[in-house]
Amino acid sequence: MRASQTIVRAVSTAIAAVFLLNSSVAGALVQDSPKSAASRPVGSVKAISGNSITLTTDAGPDVNVQVQDSARIVRIAPGEKDLTNAVSIPLSEIQAGDRIVVRGSQSTDGKSVLAVSVIAIKKTDVAQKKQQDLQDWQKRGSGGLVKSVDPAGGSVVISVSGGIGPSKDLTIHTSKATAIRRYSPDSVKYDDATLGSLDQIKSGDQLRVRGTKNPDGTEMAAEEIVSGAFRNVAGLITAIDTEKKTITVNDLSTKKPITIRIADDSQMHKLPQMAAMMMAARLKGIPLPGGMGGGGAQSNAGAGANGSGSQRATGGEQRPEGQGRGQSGGQGGQGGPGGRQGGPGGGGDMQQMLNRMPAMQFTDFVKGDAVMLVATEGSATSSSTAITLLGGVEPILTASPTGAGTASLLSPWNLGGGAGGDAAAVPQ
């Protein structure tokens, strides 16, 4: 239940906001009127009273919209590119939570608009579209680390993790119809992403793509791409600030401390011991015994999560994994790599495996814990924020004392944000 709630929560921001309105409705308005963007605020209805609408714009500030009696008010379905199928509606049908775009005369202070037209997408239609898009991303999505980019040829090659098994290359082909977006350096919300181009994508970036694969799964014709540069960090927690809700990790790759903010929507999970051991074996290049990549690992992974103890990466300290871990113990059977719908041997992927791992809380982590995480790049005005924080990784860091190779393990989890298989959703 927790995983499914996370899926819905994540995809609500990831797919709806930009796709449903900023491209669809804005595209419709381009055909409706050549007015400047300044006179076409876009956002969500915060409140409505009589002919007055309080609009929370995507740009940030609220705008007071006064709808004239003669104004044209129409409703369109999510995904519509023009007003061909628009249906006229009375102002009374617009409710809080609906997405609208307004055309009219803006006041000099930019705080109000006298509307001559309003185009709306009902919140109920948005919710239905979210679910449809979620299912499509699960069926036809993929993601991984960028290996190479050919802007002139319109293609990108990414390395897609196979879970415990080896990674595979996927060649992505774009066209003029492909929607390409780029995450901002201080946010992983899809509605904060901006329209981009292939030449912005660099080797090492994280990328999610939705489209149609060829029969052998080595190529994909992309309909939508979202990419970004994120930080992969692996190491020991050296400090925890409960007031600021931050952790400081001594990054193995740089040998320097990095402070990461934990947000309310940061995903935090505990890796079952058996799964961690298999990943450690993968990093060492050790072949896995039969059954360890498939369903046979389920019961063992559960036992690992509840095991009597594991050697910690600090070198010598042992502690029962069940102590002081809140919800992290007792659920390992469902979190293991061989669980139902998942397991590298059963057609699943790392994101599905992550969804079934025991959840952790910020208070479950203590100084000295070994963690791996994916975080935003951060900017001059904002610190890095954890997207995914994973505990129980002692065997992995013991196998890779310098952190080499851990990025390939984390890559499927960054933009997936709990959205199941290969979804493009991100944490809200």
N, C-alpha and C positions, 0 to 999 in steps of 0.2 A: 504494500500500500504506500509506504514512504517513497519508494522509487517512482511509482506512478505519479504521485503528487509532485515530485521533483521534476518529472518529465513535463507535466502540464505547465508547471510554474516557469520552467526554463524556456519552453517554446513560446510562451505568451509574449515575451519580449523579443526573442530571437527572430521570429519570422513575421509577426503581425505588423509591427509599427511602421517600418520603412516600406516593406513590400505592399502592404494593404493600402497605405494612403500616400506616402511621399512619392512613390512612383506611379501608382495607379490613378489616384485622384489628381495629382499634380499633372499627370499626363493628359487627363481629361480636360483640365482647365486650360492647358496650352491651346487646345483646340477651341475651348469655349471663349477665350479672350486673351489678347496679347498684353494685358495689363502687366505692370511690373510686379515682381515677387513681393515687394513691400506692401502691396495692397491685397495680398492673398495669404493671410495667416492660416496655418494648418495646425491642428491639434485635437485634443479631446475635450468634450463638453464637461465642464466642472459643475455648472449649475445653470438653470434656466428659469426665468420669471417673466411672464408676459412675452413681450417682444425683445427682451434682453437676454443675451447668452453670455455667461462667463466662460471664456475659452482658455484653457491651459495650453499654450502653444508648444510645439516641439522645440522652438528656440529657447523656451524657458519661462518668460514672464506671462502672466495672465493678461488677456485682452478682453475688453468689454465690447461685445458685438450687438449693435442695435439693428434689428432686422426691419426694414421698411415693409409696409403693407403690400407694396407692389413687387417685393423681392421674389425671385424665382427660387423655389426650394425643391430639390430633387434628392432621391435616394438611389444609390448604385450598389451593386454587389462587389465584394472584395475581388480584386484582380481585373476589373474592367479597365480598359485603356482609353475609353472615350465615353461620351454621354449618349451613345446610340440607344442603349437599353435603360436609360435613366427613367425613373418613375416619379412623377410629381407627388409631393406629400404636403400636408399642412404643417405649420411650425410646431403644433402641439404634439406631433409624433416624435420630435427630437427629444432625447432624454440624456441625462447625465451618463457619461461613459461612451456615448457615440463619438465617432471620429468625424470631423467636418473640416472643410476648407471653405473659406469665405472670400468673396470678391466684393470690393467696395472702396469707399473713400476713407483713408486712414487719417486720424488726427495728427497734428504736427508733433505731439509728444509720443505718438505710437501706442497709446494706451487704449484707444477705442477705434472702432471701424463702423461706418454706416454701410450696412450690407445691401447690395443689390442682387446677390445670389448666394446660396448656400448649398453645398453638395455634401451629402452625409452617407456614412456607412454605419449601419446599426451595430451596436455592440454584440447583439446576438449573432449577426452574420459574421462578425470578426471571430467570435468564439468558435463557430463552426468551421471557418476557414483555417484557424489555427490547428484544429484537430486534423483536417485534411492534409495540411502541409506537413504536420508532424509525421503522419503515416507515410507520406511520400518521401520525406527525408530518411525515414527508417528503411524504406524499401530501396531507394535509388540514390542514397547518399554515401559518401566515403570521405576519408580525410587522412592527413598525415603530415610529414615534414617535407618541405619543398627541396628537391634535389637540383633542379635546373629549370630555367625559364627561357623561352624563345619568343619574345614579343613580336618579332617580325613574322614568325610562323604561326603565332597564335596558340602556342602550346605550353604546358607546364608538366613537369614530371615530379610526382611525389612518391615518397616511400611510405607505404601503408603497412602498419604493424599487423601481424597475424596473431597477436596474443602471445602465447608462449612460443609459437613457431616463428620461423624467419619472416622478415619483412619482404614485401613485394612491391615492385614499381608499378605505378599507374600513370599512364600518359593521358593528360587531359587536353582535349581540343576545344577551343572556343570559336565562337562566330560573332557576327555583329549583334545577334539576339541575346548573347550571354550577358547576364547581369553580373557585374564585377564590383565588389565592395571591399572596403578596407577598414579594419578596426582602428579606432583612435588609440594612441599610446597609453591612455589612462582609463580606458573603459573596454569591457568586453560585451557591452549591451549592443545588440544588433541595431537598435534605433540610434545609437551614437556613431555607427559606421557611416562612411561617406562613399559616394560613387568613386570608383577607382579605375585603374587600368593595369594591364599585365606588367608594364615596366616598373610598377611599384612593388611587385612581388619579388622577393630576394631568396636566395638559397638559405635554408635554415628556418624560414618562416613556417608558421602553422597554417594549414589551408583545409577548408572544408568545401566540398563540391557536391552538387546534385545534378544528375543527368542520366544518360542511357549508356550502359557499358556494352562493349562488344561481347561476342559469345564466350571468349576465353578470359574475360575480365581484366585484360591488360590495358585497355583504352576506354575512354569515356567521352562522349559528346556532352559538353557542359551546358546546362541551362542557367546555373547560378553558382557563383564562387564568392566565398568570403575568406579573407586572409588577414594575417596580422603577425607582428613580431612579439613573441612572448618570452618570458624568462623561465627556464628550467633550472631548478635549484635542488640540490641533494646534499644533505649533511646533518649535523647534530644541532639541536636547539640549545643555544647558549644563554638565552634570556627570554622571559615572558613578561609582558606588561598587561596585566588584566584590565587596568583602567582604559588604556588606549587600544586594547585588544590587538596587540601586535606580538609577533615572535621574532627573535633574531636567530638566524641560522648561519653557522660557519660553513659556507659553500665549499664543497670538496674541490670543485674545478678551479676556482679562483683563489682559494685559501683565504678569503676575506669574508667578514660578517656582512649579512644583508638583513635588513629589517623589513618584514612583510606584514601588511595590515590584513586582518581577518575580517571579512565583511559578513553580514547576516546571511548572504546567499553563497558564501564560499562553501564548496563541497568538501566535507571532511570524512574520510573513511579509514578503516583499519584493514590492512592486507593480511589475509589468513596466512599462517606460517608456511603451509605447504605451497601456496601460490608464490610466496616470496622466495622459497627455496628453488622452485622451478625457474623463476625469472633469474635468480642468481646463477643457476646452471646454464641458462641461455647466454648470459653475459660471458661466462667462462668458456662457452663453446662445447659444453658437455652434452652429449646426446641424452635425451630423456628416456627412461625405461618405458616399455609398452604400457599404455593405459594412463600415463601421467599427464598426457595432453588432452584427455577426453573425459568421459563420464566417470571413469574409475577414480578420479581424484576428489570426487565430491565429499565422501565421508572423511578422507584424510585431511582435506582442507578444513573441514569443520573441526576435526580434532586439533589441527594446528592452531586454530583461533582460540581454542580453549586449553591449549597445552599447558603443562606445568611450568614451562619457562623457556626462554631462548637466550642465546648469547648476544649481548648488546654490543653495538658497534663501538662503544667506548672502550672496549677491551677488557673483559674479565668480569664486569658486573652482570649479575643475573637477577631477573625479577620475574615473578609469575605474571604472565601476560594478562591474567584476569583481574589483577589488583588495580584498583583506582582507575578503571577504564570505563565506568559508566555503562553505556549501551554497547560497548565494543565487544564484549564477550558473549558467548552462547549462541551466536547466529552464524557461525562460520560455515555450517553445512550449506546454507543458501548462498553464501558469499564466495564459495570456492569456484575455481575455474571449470569444474565439471558439472556445475549446476544446470538445471533445466533451461533451455533456450540458449545456452552458452557453452563455453569451453572451446578452446581452439580446435579440439578434435571433433566438435559437434557443429561447426559452422558459425560459432559465435565470434565475438571480438572483445577487445579489452574494455570498451565502454560498457557492454552488457555485463561483463564480469565486475566492473566497478560498481554498477548499479546494485548488484547483489551483495556487495561487501557490507559488513557491519558499519553503521554510521558512528561517527565520533563527534563530540562536542569540543569547543575550544578549551573548556576546563579539563578535558581528559588528557591533554598534552602537558608534559612536565619537562623541565630542564634535563637535557641529556638524551631525550628521545631522538631516534633517527627518523628523518622524514624526507620525502620527496614531494615537490610541489611545482605547479605551474602558476605563474603570476603575470599580471600586466607589466608592461615595460616601465610604467611610471613616467612622469614628466617633471618639469621644473616646479610645477605647482601641486603635484600629487605623488604620493608614494606608491610603490608597487602593492597591488592587492591580490591576495590569493584567489585563484579560480578553483583549483583542486589541491587539497592537502592530504597526503597519504602517510599514515603511520604503519608500524609493523614491518618496516623495510630493512631491518638490520642485516638479514642475509644478503640482500642486494648490495648494500654499501660495503659489506665485508668483501664481496666478490669484486667490487669496483671501488677501491679506496680513493681513486681520483675523480669518481663520478662519471668516468667515460662510459658512454653507451646508455646512460639512464634517460637521456632525452628521447631516445627512440622508444623507450618503454612508456614514457609519459605522453608522447605526442598524440595518441588517439583520444586522450581525456580532456584536452584543454578546451576545445570549443564545443565538445559534446555536452558538457554541463548537465549530465544526468538525463539526456534526452534519448536514451536507448541507443540501439545499434549504431548507425553512422549518421546520427542526426546532426544538423548544423546549428542546433540551438545552443545558447550559451546561458550562464547563470544570470538571473535578472538582477 
